[in-house]
Amino acid sequence: MAESTFGRRAVNDGKFVARLRDGARVTPETLTRVNDFIAKNGGQSAGETPPELMPLIHAGAPQRAPIPAQKADPETNFRFFDNRQKYLLFVNTCSEKDVIARRVGLELGQIHPRPPAVRLFDAGMGDGTVLARVMREMHRRFPTVPFYIVGKEISLEDVRLSLRKMADRFFEHPATVLVVTNMYYSEAPWLQPRAVEHATSMVWHEAALTGSTSHDFSEQMAALEPFLAKNWQARHSPKTGNPIYEHPTALVIYREDYRFLLENVIPRRGDSKADYDMVIASQPYRLRAPIEFKAQKVISPLVRALGKGGRLLGIHSHGDDPGLEIIQKVWRGENPYTQSRHDLMRATKTELGRDSRHFNFNAYADARAIFRYDMHTLPSEISSAIGTSTL
C-alpha cells in the first residue's frame, strides 16, 4: 500500500489509499482486482467479501454503460496522443513552453530574411503554444514583413488545439501564410512526399479566410474540423511502431484580402521550396532513439531545409535535474541521458557528408546552451492530499 504508485507495480492509482483511509466506498470490481493482484504476486488475499459489506460496496458502484462495437481496427484508425493527461499536466504546469519560445526569440535576432517573406519551420508544432508565442515575437521584430510558416504535426488533437490559437495571429499579422502538414521530416519542409504512391494520394487544401476580426477567423478555422477528422488519420508503422500518416495532407491558410500581397508566398502543390530562415526542432524525437536515427531521419533533413543564413535551434532533454534524481532513486543506476548535443552534431555531420561544409555547427558553451524549466505551484498544493497539477 502506498500513497504514490510512481515506479511501482500497482493495481490501482495513489488515490486508492486515501479513499480507504477516509472510509470511502469502493466498487466490487476494484476489490476483486486488488485481491487478484495480491494473490498473483505471492501475497494472501482477503478472500471473499463479507456479506455485510456488500450493500455498502454496491451503493458506490457506478452503472456501466454498454460498450459500442468497434467498427475499425484501432491500430489503423486512431487519434494519435488524444489521451495525454500526464503530458498536458506537465507542460501546462511548468515554464517549458515559455522558455523555449524565448530561446527561439533570441535566435530570431540573428536571422536576415530575404524577400518575399520570413520563412519558419516548426518541426513539432504540438498544441501550438510555442509557435503562437514565437509568431508574436516575429511580429515585434518584423511587423510589416510577410510570414511563411510551416508546422509539422501528426496528432489530430494537437492540430485542433493549434488552430484555435491562430485566429489572433492572423488578426495582428494579416500577411501570414500558415501551412500545417502531417508529412515526414524528410518531406514536410518541401511539402512534397517522396514516394510516388504517397504523392498521388496527397490531400492539398487551401483555406482563404474572409472577414476582418479574430472571431471571423476563429469560426472559419473551427469549421475545418471535419476536414481534419477525415484527412488527419494515422496508424502504427509495422516496422518501427511509430505513428505514420494514412495519406499525406497539407492545409494552407491565409487571409483572402491579402492574397494579392501573398501571391509569391502562398505555396503551390508540387512546387514548394524550403529555404527556411528559422527551423525549430524542440524535442522532435524520443530520448532513447539511436543517435544514428536522430541524425539521419530528423536533424539532417531539417538542416538541408535551411536557406542561406538560416538557423536551426535544436532542443532536447539534458538531465542533471530533480527529475533524474527521482528516476535514479526508483531505478538504481538508470541514466537515459547518454547522448549530448556534441554527439548529435557529430552524427549529423557524418550523415550530411560533404554537404556539411556548407553549414556552421555551433554547440554554444554550457552557460548559454543549458537551461531549465520551473514548476508553477501554489504553497497549498505541496501539502495537498492529491497534488495532481504539481505531480
Sine and cosine of phi, psi and omega as CSV:
sin_phi,cos_phi,sin_psi,cos_psi,sin_omega,cos_omega
0.00,0.00,0.76,-0.65,-0.05,-1.00
-0.53,-0.85,0.52,-0.85,0.05,-1.00
-0.91,0.41,-0.59,0.81,-0.01,-1.00
-0.86,-0.50,0.58,-0.81,0.04,-1.00
-0.97,-0.24,0.19,0.98,-0.05,-1.00
-0.89,0.46,0.83,-0.55,0.06,-1.00
0.97,0.25,0.20,0.98,-0.05,-1.00
-0.89,-0.46,0.42,-0.91,0.21,-0.98
-0.97,0.23,0.90,-0.44,-0.17,-0.99
-0.71,-0.70,0.46,-0.89,0.03,-1.00
-0.99,-0.15,-0.37,0.93,-0.03,-1.00
-0.52,-0.85,0.17,-0.99,-0.03,-1.00
-0.99,0.17,0.07,-1.00,-0.10,-1.00
-0.91,0.41,-0.34,0.94,-0.01,-1.00
-0.94,0.33,-0.29,0.96,-0.05,-1.00
-0.87,0.49,-0.66,0.76,-0.03,-1.00
-0.90,0.43,-0.74,0.68,0.01,-1.00
-0.89,0.45,-0.57,0.83,0.01,-1.00
-0.91,0.42,-0.66,0.75,0.03,-1.00
-0.92,0.38,-0.66,0.75,-0.03,-1.00
-0.89,0.46,-0.62,0.79,-0.04,-1.00
-0.99,0.11,0.02,1.00,0.02,-1.00
0.96,0.26,0.37,0.93,0.01,-1.00
-0.97,0.24,0.32,-0.95,-0.03,-1.00
-0.98,0.21,0.47,-0.88,0.15,-0.99
-0.80,-0.60,0.40,-0.92,-0.04,-1.00
-0.99,0.13,0.37,-0.93,0.07,-1.00
-0.85,0.52,-0.58,0.81,0.00,-1.00
-0.89,0.45,-0.65,0.76,0.02,-1.00
-0.90,0.43,-0.69,0.73,-0.01,-1.00
-0.89,0.46,-0.68,0.73,0.03,-1.00
-0.90,0.44,-0.66,0.75,-0.01,-1.00
-0.91,0.42,-0.63,0.77,0.03,-1.00
-0.91,0.42,-0.71,0.70,0.03,-1.00
-0.86,0.51,-0.70,0.71,0.00,-1.00
-0.90,0.44,-0.63,0.77,-0.01,-1.00
-0.90,0.43,-0.69,0.73,0.00,-1.00
-0.90,0.44,-0.71,0.71,-0.02,-1.00
-0.91,0.42,-0.62,0.78,-0.04,-1.00
-0.92,0.39,-0.48,0.88,-0.05,-1.00
-0.98,-0.19,0.42,0.91,0.15,-0.99
1.00,0.02,0.07,1.00,0.00,-1.00
-1.00,-0.08,0.02,-1.00,0.02,-1.00
-0.96,-0.27,0.90,-0.43,-0.05,-1.00
-0.95,0.31,0.22,-0.98,-0.06,-1.00
-0.98,0.20,-0.09,1.00,0.01,-1.00
0.98,0.18,-0.31,-0.95,-0.04,-1.00
-0.93,0.37,0.53,-0.85,0.02,-1.00
-0.93,0.36,0.77,-0.64,0.04,-1.00
-0.84,0.55,0.69,-0.73,-0.04,-1.00
-0.84,0.54,-0.55,0.83,-0.06,-1.00
-0.93,0.36,-0.29,0.96,0.00,-1.00
-1.00,-0.03,-0.27,0.96,-0.09,-1.00
-0.86,0.51,-0.64,0.77,0.04,-1.00
-0.87,0.50,-0.62,0.79,0.00,-1.00
-0.92,0.39,-0.66,0.75,-0.03,-1.00
-0.92,0.38,-0.73,0.68,-0.04,-1.00
-0.91,0.41,-0.45,0.89,-0.02,-1.00
-0.90,0.44,-0.51,0.86,-0.02,-1.00
-0.99,-0.12,0.04,1.00,-0.06,-1.00
-0.98,0.17,0.84,-0.54,0.01,-1.00
-0.97,0.26,0.47,-0.88,0.06,-1.00
-0.98,0.21,0.74,-0.67,-0.02,-1.00
-0.99,0.12,0.71,-0.71,0.06,-1.00
-0.99,0.13,0.52,-0.86,0.04,-1.00
-0.89,0.45,0.63,-0.78,-0.03,-1.00
-1.00,0.05,0.86,-0.52,0.00,-1.00
-0.92,0.39,0.51,-0.86,0.00,-1.00
-0.94,0.34,0.62,-0.79,0.04,-1.00
-0.98,0.19,0.84,-0.55,0.01,-1.00
-1.00,-0.10,-0.28,0.96,-0.03,-1.00
-0.73,-0.68,0.42,-0.91,0.02,-1.00
-0.94,0.35,0.87,-0.50,-0.03,-1.00
-0.89,0.45,-0.33,0.95,0.01,-1.00
-0.97,0.24,-0.35,0.94,-0.05,-1.00
-0.92,-0.40,-0.07,1.00,-0.03,-1.00
-0.53,-0.85,0.99,-0.10,-0.03,-1.00
-0.46,-0.89,0.30,-0.95,0.06,-1.00
-0.99,-0.11,0.96,-0.29,-0.16,-0.99
-0.88,0.48,0.79,-0.61,0.10,-1.00
0.87,0.50,0.54,0.84,0.04,-1.00
-0.91,0.41,-0.70,0.71,-0.07,-1.00
-1.00,-0.10,0.99,0.13,-0.09,-1.00
-0.86,-0.51,0.73,0.69,-0.11,-0.99
-0.83,0.55,-0.69,0.72,-0.06,-1.00
-0.91,0.42,-0.68,0.74,0.01,-1.00
-0.90,0.43,-0.73,0.68,-0.02,-1.00
-0.90,0.43,-0.60,0.80,0.07,-1.00
-0.87,0.50,-0.66,0.75,-0.04,-1.00
-0.93,0.38,-0.81,0.59,-0.13,-0.99
-0.94,0.34,-0.37,0.93,0.01,-1.00
-1.00,-0.09,-0.04,1.00,0.05,-1.00
-0.86,-0.51,0.29,0.96,0.12,-0.99
-0.65,-0.76,0.10,-0.99,-0.12,-0.99
-1.00,-0.03,0.31,0.95,-0.10,-0.99
-0.80,0.60,-0.80,0.60,-0.11,-0.99
-0.93,0.36,-0.59,0.81,0.06,-1.00
-0.88,0.47,-0.73,0.68,-0.05,-1.00
-0.90,0.44,-0.71,0.70,-0.02,-1.00
-0.89,0.46,-0.69,0.72,0.00,-1.00
-0.88,0.47,-0.63,0.78,0.03,-1.00
-0.92,0.40,-0.63,0.78,0.03,-1.00
-0.90,0.43,-0.64,0.77,0.06,-1.00
-0.90,0.43,-0.63,0.78,0.02,-1.00
-0.86,0.50,-0.60,0.80,0.05,-1.00
-0.89,0.45,-0.64,0.77,0.00,-1.00
-0.94,0.33,-0.48,0.88,0.02,-1.00
-0.88,0.47,-0.44,0.90,0.04,-1.00
-0.94,0.33,-0.18,0.98,-0.05,-1.00
-0.97,-0.23,-0.10,1.00,-0.06,-1.00
-1.00,-0.01,0.38,-0.92,0.00,-1.00
-0.73,-0.68,0.99,0.15,-0.08,-1.00
-0.91,0.42,0.46,-0.89,0.04,-1.00
-0.89,-0.46,0.43,-0.90,0.01,-1.00
-0.84,0.54,0.52,-0.85,0.22,0.97
-0.99,-0.17,0.04,1.00,-0.10,-0.99
-0.34,-0.94,0.34,-0.94,0.24,-0.97
-0.98,0.19,0.80,-0.60,-0.11,-0.99
-0.93,-0.38,0.83,-0.55,-0.04,-1.00
-0.74,-0.67,0.66,-0.75,0.05,-1.00
-0.84,-0.54,0.81,-0.58,0.06,-1.00
-0.97,-0.25,0.92,-0.38,-0.13,-0.99
-0.98,0.17,0.07,1.00,0.06,-1.00
-0.20,-0.98,1.00,0.09,-0.19,-0.98
-0.91,0.41,-0.50,0.87,-0.03,-1.00
0.86,0.51,-0.67,-0.74,-0.01,-1.00
-1.00,0.04,0.14,0.99,0.11,-0.99
1.00,0.09,0.01,1.00,-0.05,-1.00
-0.91,0.43,-0.75,0.66,0.01,-1.00
-0.89,0.45,-0.73,0.68,-0.04,-1.00
-0.88,0.48,-0.67,0.74,0.00,-1.00
-0.88,0.48,-0.65,0.76,0.01,-1.00
-0.94,0.33,-0.59,0.81,0.06,-1.00
-0.91,0.41,-0.62,0.79,0.02,-1.00
-0.90,0.43,-0.56,0.83,0.09,-1.00
-0.90,0.44,-0.68,0.73,0.02,-1.00
-0.92,0.40,-0.62,0.78,0.05,-1.00
-0.88,0.48,-0.66,0.75,0.02,-1.00
-0.91,0.42,-0.60,0.80,0.03,-1.00
-0.90,0.44,-0.64,0.77,-0.05,-1.00
-0.99,0.12,-0.57,0.82,-0.07,-1.00
-0.76,-0.65,0.93,0.37,-0.15,-0.99
-0.91,0.41,-0.40,0.92,-0.09,-1.00
-0.92,-0.40,0.09,1.00,-0.07,-1.00
-0.99,-0.14,0.71,-0.71,0.06,-1.00
-0.89,0.46,0.51,-0.86,0.03,-1.00
-0.92,-0.39,0.67,-0.74,0.18,-0.98
-0.85,-0.52,0.93,-0.36,-0.13,-0.99
-0.81,-0.58,0.79,-0.62,0.05,-1.00
-0.88,-0.48,0.78,-0.63,0.05,-1.00
-0.88,-0.48,0.80,-0.60,0.05,-1.00
-1.00,-0.09,0.77,-0.63,0.04,-1.00
-0.33,-0.95,0.81,-0.58,-0.01,-1.00
-1.00,-0.06,-0.27,0.96,-0.04,-1.00
-0.99,0.15,0.87,-0.50,0.03,-1.00
-0.86,0.52,-0.71,0.71,-0.04,-1.00
-0.91,0.42,-0.62,0.79,0.03,-1.00
-0.92,0.40,-0.62,0.79,0.05,-1.00
-0.89,0.46,-0.67,0.74,0.05,-1.00
-0.87,0.49,-0.73,0.68,0.00,-1.00
-0.89,0.45,-0.61,0.79,-0.01,-1.00
-0.91,0.41,-0.72,0.69,-0.04,-1.00
-0.89,0.45,-0.48,0.88,0.04,-1.00
-0.91,0.42,-0.38,0.92,-0.02,-1.00
-1.00,-0.05,-0.10,0.99,-0.17,-0.99
-1.00,-0.02,-0.29,0.96,-0.05,-1.00
-0.85,0.52,-0.71,0.71,0.01,-1.00
-0.90,0.44,-0.54,0.84,-0.01,-1.00
-0.93,0.37,-0.63,0.78,0.03,-1.00
-0.95,0.33,-0.44,0.90,0.06,-1.00
-0.96,0.27,-0.72,0.69,-0.04,-1.00
-0.95,0.31,-0.65,0.76,-0.03,-1.00
-0.82,-0.58,0.99,0.12,-0.12,-0.99
-0.91,0.42,-0.42,0.91,-0.01,-1.00
-0.99,0.11,0.87,0.50,-0.06,-1.00
-0.82,-0.57,0.71,-0.71,0.18,-0.98
-0.90,-0.43,0.87,-0.48,0.00,-1.00
-0.92,-0.40,0.81,-0.59,0.04,-1.00
-0.88,-0.48,0.77,-0.64,0.07,-1.00
-0.89,-0.45,0.74,-0.67,-0.05,-1.00
-0.63,-0.78,0.40,-0.92,0.05,-1.00
-0.94,-0.33,0.25,0.97,-0.08,-1.00
-0.96,0.29,0.16,-0.99,-0.01,-1.00
-0.96,0.30,0.22,-0.98,0.02,-1.00
-0.88,0.48,-0.52,0.85,0.00,-1.00
-0.98,0.19,-0.10,0.99,-0.05,-1.00
-0.87,-0.49,-0.62,0.78,-0.17,-0.99
-0.85,0.53,-0.68,0.73,-0.03,-1.00
-0.86,0.51,-0.51,0.86,-0.02,-1.00
-0.99,-0.16,-0.10,0.99,-0.04,-1.00
0.81,0.58,0.65,0.76,-0.06,-1.00
-0.62,-0.79,0.93,-0.37,0.07,-1.00
-0.89,0.46,0.55,-0.83,-0.04,-1.00
-0.99,0.11,-0.62,0.79,-0.02,-1.00
-0.98,0.19,0.63,-0.78,-0.05,-1.00
-0.89,0.46,-0.67,0.74,-0.04,-1.00
-0.91,0.41,-0.52,0.85,0.05,-1.00
-0.96,0.27,-0.62,0.79,0.00,-1.00
-0.90,0.44,-0.61,0.80,-0.02,-1.00
-0.96,0.28,-0.41,0.91,-0.01,-1.00
-0.99,-0.15,0.12,0.99,-0.07,-1.00
-0.91,0.41,0.62,-0.78,0.07,-1.00
-0.97,-0.26,0.85,-0.53,0.00,-1.00
-0.85,-0.52,0.86,-0.50,-0.08,-1.00
-0.73,-0.68,0.79,-0.62,0.06,-1.00
-0.96,-0.27,0.73,-0.68,0.04,-1.00
-0.87,-0.50,0.97,-0.25,0.02,-1.00
-1.00,-0.04,0.93,-0.37,-0.08,-1.00
-0.97,0.23,0.72,-0.70,0.07,-1.00
-0.95,-0.32,0.22,-0.98,-0.04,-1.00
0.99,-0.11,-0.09,-1.00,-0.07,-1.00
-0.64,-0.77,0.08,1.00,-0.01,-1.00
-0.87,-0.49,0.36,-0.93,0.02,-1.00
-0.90,0.43,-0.48,0.88,0.05,-1.00
-0.91,0.42,-0.67,0.74,0.05,-1.00
-0.85,0.53,-0.73,0.69,-0.05,-1.00
-0.93,0.38,-0.63,0.78,-0.01,-1.00
-0.89,0.46,-0.68,0.74,-0.01,-1.00
-0.90,0.43,-0.64,0.77,-0.02,-1.00
-0.94,0.33,-0.56,0.83,0.05,-1.00
-0.96,0.28,-0.55,0.84,0.09,-1.00
-0.90,0.43,-0.52,0.85,0.01,-1.00
-0.94,0.34,-0.17,0.99,0.03,-1.00
-0.99,0.14,-0.12,0.99,-0.09,-1.00
-0.86,0.50,-0.65,0.76,0.08,-1.00
-0.87,0.50,-0.62,0.79,0.06,-1.00
-0.89,0.47,-0.69,0.73,0.01,-1.00
-0.90,0.44,-0.71,0.71,-0.03,-1.00
-0.87,0.49,-0.54,0.84,-0.03,-1.00
-0.99,0.16,-0.60,0.80,-0.19,-0.98
-0.94,-0.34,-0.06,1.00,-0.02,-1.00
-0.96,-0.27,0.65,0.76,0.01,-1.00
-0.99,0.15,0.53,-0.85,0.00,-1.00
-0.69,-0.72,0.31,-0.95,0.06,-1.00
-0.55,-0.83,0.16,-0.99,0.01,-1.00
-1.00,0.07,0.68,-0.73,0.10,-0.99
-0.93,0.37,0.78,-0.63,0.03,-1.00
-0.92,0.40,-0.34,0.94,-0.03,-1.00
-1.00,0.03,-0.71,0.70,-0.11,-0.99
-0.94,-0.34,-0.34,0.94,-0.08,-1.00
0.99,0.12,-0.08,1.00,0.01,-1.00
-0.97,0.24,0.45,-0.89,0.03,-1.00
-0.94,0.33,0.70,-0.71,0.05,-1.00
-0.73,-0.69,0.37,-0.93,-0.06,-1.00
-0.97,0.24,0.45,-0.89,0.15,-0.99
-0.95,0.30,-0.71,0.71,0.14,-0.99
-0.49,-0.87,0.56,-0.83,-0.05,-1.00
-0.92,0.38,0.62,-0.79,-0.05,-1.00
-0.67,-0.74,0.63,-0.77,0.12,-0.99
-0.75,-0.66,0.80,-0.60,0.03,-1.00
-0.92,-0.39,0.90,-0.44,-0.06,-1.00
-0.96,-0.28,0.84,-0.55,-0.06,-1.00
-0.83,-0.56,0.73,-0.68,0.07,-1.00
-0.38,-0.93,0.17,-0.99,0.02,-1.00
-1.00,0.03,0.76,-0.65,-0.03,-1.00
-0.87,0.50,-0.61,0.79,-0.04,-1.00
-0.96,0.29,-0.10,0.99,0.06,-1.00
-0.91,-0.42,0.24,0.97,-0.04,-1.00
-0.87,0.49,-0.66,0.75,-0.03,-1.00
-0.87,0.49,-0.72,0.69,0.00,-1.00
-0.90,0.43,-0.56,0.83,-0.10,-0.99
-0.99,-0.10,0.24,0.97,-0.07,-1.00
-0.81,0.59,-0.64,0.77,-0.03,-1.00
-1.00,-0.02,0.07,1.00,0.01,-1.00
-0.96,-0.28,-0.59,0.81,-0.02,-1.00
-0.89,0.45,0.82,-0.57,-0.03,-1.00
-0.95,0.31,0.45,-0.89,0.07,-1.00
-0.92,-0.40,0.62,-0.79,-0.02,-1.00
-0.86,0.51,0.79,-0.61,0.01,-1.00
0.98,0.18,0.01,1.00,-0.04,-1.00
-0.63,-0.78,0.80,0.60,-0.01,-1.00
-0.91,-0.41,0.59,-0.81,0.04,-1.00
-0.91,-0.41,0.25,-0.97,0.03,-1.00
-0.99,-0.10,-1.00,-0.03,0.07,-1.00
0.78,0.63,0.78,0.63,-0.08,-1.00
-0.99,0.16,0.61,-0.80,0.11,-0.99
-0.98,0.18,-0.46,0.89,-0.05,-1.00
-0.54,-0.84,0.74,-0.67,0.10,-0.99
-0.84,-0.55,0.81,-0.59,0.05,-1.00
-0.98,-0.21,0.89,-0.46,0.04,-1.00
-0.86,-0.50,0.98,0.20,-0.04,-1.00
-0.99,-0.11,0.97,-0.26,0.00,-1.00
0.74,0.67,0.85,0.53,-0.05,-1.00
-0.99,0.10,0.10,0.99,-0.02,-1.00
-0.57,-0.82,0.29,-0.96,0.06,-1.00
-0.94,0.35,0.60,-0.80,-0.04,-1.00
-0.84,0.54,-0.66,0.75,-0.09,-1.00
-1.00,0.05,0.05,1.00,0.03,-1.00
-0.89,0.46,0.58,-0.81,0.03,-1.00
-0.84,0.54,0.59,-0.81,-0.07,-1.00
-0.90,0.43,-0.51,0.86,0.05,-1.00
-0.90,0.43,-0.62,0.79,0.04,-1.00
-0.90,0.43,-0.71,0.70,-0.01,-1.00
-0.86,0.51,-0.70,0.72,-0.05,-1.00
-0.94,0.34,-0.69,0.72,-0.10,-0.99
-0.97,0.23,-0.72,0.70,-0.16,-0.99
-1.00,-0.03,-0.35,0.94,-0.11,-0.99
-0.87,-0.50,-0.91,0.42,-0.17,-0.99
-0.94,0.35,-0.73,0.69,-0.05,-1.00
-0.85,0.52,-0.73,0.68,0.06,-1.00
-0.87,0.50,-0.58,0.82,0.01,-1.00
-0.94,0.34,-0.60,0.80,0.06,-1.00
-0.89,0.45,-0.70,0.72,-0.01,-1.00
-0.91,0.42,-0.33,0.95,-0.01,-1.00
-0.99,0.12,-0.11,0.99,-0.02,-1.00
-0.96,0.28,0.60,-0.80,0.14,-0.99
-1.00,0.02,-0.03,-1.00,0.00,-1.00
-0.89,0.46,0.82,-0.57,-0.03,-1.00
0.98,0.19,0.07,1.00,-0.01,-1.00
-0.95,0.31,0.33,-0.94,-0.04,-1.00
-0.76,-0.66,0.65,-0.76,0.10,-0.99
-0.92,-0.40,0.82,-0.57,0.06,-1.00
-0.96,-0.29,0.91,-0.42,0.02,-1.00
-0.97,-0.23,0.70,-0.71,-0.01,-1.00
-0.74,-0.67,0.81,-0.59,0.11,-0.99
-0.54,-0.84,0.22,-0.98,-0.10,-0.99
-0.92,0.40,0.60,-0.80,-0.05,-1.00
-0.92,-0.40,-0.49,0.87,-0.06,-1.00
1.00,0.09,-0.44,-0.90,-0.01,-1.00
0.81,0.58,0.75,0.66,-0.05,-1.00
-0.54,-0.84,0.07,-1.00,0.00,-1.00
-0.84,0.54,-0.52,0.86,0.03,-1.00
-0.88,0.48,-0.68,0.74,0.03,-1.00
-0.92,0.39,-0.58,0.82,0.04,-1.00
-0.88,0.47,-0.66,0.75,0.03,-1.00
-0.90,0.44,-0.71,0.70,0.00,-1.00
-0.85,0.53,-0.70,0.72,-0.08,-1.00
-0.97,0.25,-0.35,0.94,0.11,-0.99
-0.97,0.25,-0.52,0.85,0.01,-1.00
-0.99,0.10,-0.73,0.69,0.01,-1.00
-0.89,-0.46,0.99,-0.17,-0.07,-1.00
-0.85,0.53,0.75,-0.66,0.08,-1.00
0.98,0.20,-0.01,1.00,-0.02,-1.00
-0.96,0.29,0.75,-0.67,0.04,-1.00
-0.56,-0.83,1.00,-0.09,-0.02,-1.00
-0.98,0.22,-0.14,0.99,-0.09,-1.00
-0.99,-0.13,0.98,0.20,-0.08,-1.00
-0.96,-0.29,-0.09,1.00,-0.06,-1.00
-0.86,-0.50,0.87,-0.49,-0.01,-1.00
-1.00,0.00,0.16,-0.99,0.05,-1.00
-0.90,0.44,-0.52,0.86,0.04,-1.00
-0.91,0.40,-0.67,0.74,0.04,-1.00
-0.88,0.48,-0.67,0.74,-0.03,-1.00
-0.92,0.38,-0.61,0.79,0.03,-1.00
-0.92,0.40,-0.66,0.75,0.03,-1.00
-0.89,0.46,-0.67,0.74,0.01,-1.00
-0.91,0.42,-0.59,0.80,0.02,-1.00
-0.93,0.36,-0.65,0.76,0.07,-1.00
-0.86,0.51,-0.69,0.72,0.02,-1.00
-0.88,0.47,-0.67,0.74,-0.01,-1.00
-0.92,0.39,-0.61,0.80,0.00,-1.00
-0.95,0.30,-0.43,0.90,0.01,-1.00
0.91,0.41,-0.73,-0.69,-0.05,-1.00
-0.92,0.40,-0.41,0.91,0.01,-1.00
-0.92,0.39,-0.31,0.95,-0.04,-1.00
-0.89,0.45,-0.36,0.93,-0.01,-1.00
-0.93,0.37,-0.26,0.97,0.01,-1.00
-1.00,0.08,-0.03,1.00,-0.08,-1.00
-0.80,-0.60,0.52,-0.85,0.13,-0.99
-0.99,-0.16,0.76,-0.65,0.01,-1.00
-0.95,-0.31,0.92,-0.40,-0.07,-1.00
-0.83,-0.56,0.92,-0.39,-0.04,-1.00
-1.00,0.04,-0.22,0.97,-0.08,-1.00
0.89,0.46,0.35,-0.94,0.10,-1.00
-0.96,0.27,0.37,-0.93,-0.03,-1.00
-0.83,0.56,-0.61,0.79,-0.06,-1.00
-0.87,0.50,-0.49,0.87,0.00,-1.00
-0.99,-0.16,-0.56,0.83,-0.12,-0.99
-0.99,0.17,-0.54,0.84,-0.10,-0.99
-0.99,-0.11,0.78,-0.63,0.06,-1.00
-0.63,-0.78,0.11,-0.99,-0.09,-1.00
-0.67,-0.74,0.29,-0.96,0.10,-0.99
-0.97,-0.26,0.40,-0.91,0.07,-1.00
-0.84,-0.54,0.57,-0.82,0.02,-1.00
-0.98,0.18,0.57,-0.82,0.11,-0.99
-0.99,-0.11,0.95,-0.30,-0.03,-1.00
-0.73,-0.68,0.42,-0.91,0.15,-0.99
-0.97,-0.23,0.51,-0.86,0.01,-1.00
-0.82,0.57,-0.57,0.82,-0.04,-1.00
-0.94,0.33,-0.37,0.93,-0.04,-1.00
-0.95,0.30,-0.51,0.86,-0.09,-1.00
-0.90,0.43,-0.61,0.79,-0.05,-1.00
-0.99,-0.13,0.05,1.00,-0.04,-1.00
-0.93,0.37,0.49,-0.87,0.02,-1.00
-0.89,0.45,-0.62,0.78,0.04,-1.00
-0.79,-0.61,1.00,-0.03,0.02,-1.00
-1.00,0.09,0.90,0.44,-0.17,-0.99
-0.85,0.53,-0.76,0.65,-0.07,-1.00
-0.92,0.39,-0.53,0.85,0.03,-1.00
-0.94,0.33,-0.69,0.72,0.03,-1.00
-0.89,0.45,0.00,0.00,0.00,0.00
